């Protein structure tokens, strides 16, 4: 489940560190992926934790990841 918070959405599992703002996915304070249509475009290579955030966001939003 995704929740709205002051213009940003938070995700149930990683609510402290993972957010969606408009078409951007943010892990901690870094923009790590962008929603483009029905895909999630990953913006580079990330740590294991950040990659988990990206994978989780894609699954929750029903999007395919493009690396």
N, C-alpha and C positions, 0 to 999 in steps of 0.2 A: 504494500500500500504506500502511496505517495501522499505527503501532507504539504499544504501551502504554509509558508512562514515569511511574512514581510516581503512579498514579491518573489520569494524563492520557495522551491519545493524541497522538502527533505524526504528521505527514504527511511522506512522502518528499521532496517537492519543497521545502517551506518548513519543514523540521524545526526550525530555530532560532526562528522567529517565529509559527508557526501551531500551535494546539493545540485539542483537544477535551477538555472535562472534563464528564462526564455528558452533558447535552443542550445544553451551551454551547460555542460556537466562540469562541476567543480569538485575536486578532491582537495580537502584542506583549503588552501587559498590559491590553488592553481587551476586554471582552465585546462582540462585534460581531453575533452571530447566535445564534438558539436553534432547536434541532431540535424540531419539532412534528409528530409522525406521520411522514408521508413528505415533509415540506416543511422548508425551512430559512428561518426568518423573520428577515430582515435588520433590525437595530435602528437604522435611520437611514441617512444618507448619509455615505460615507467617502472617504478619499483613494484615488487610483488603486491604490496598493499594497495597501491593506486590501481594496478591492473584488476584486482578483485573488485574495487569500487566501480570501474568501467564495466566489467562483466556483469556485475549485479544491476547497475543502472540499465544496461541494455536488456537484460532479462525482464526486469520489472516494467519497462516501457514497451516491451515487445519489438525491439529493434535488432537488426543484424549489425554486427561490428565490422567496420572496415578499418584495417590497420595500415 
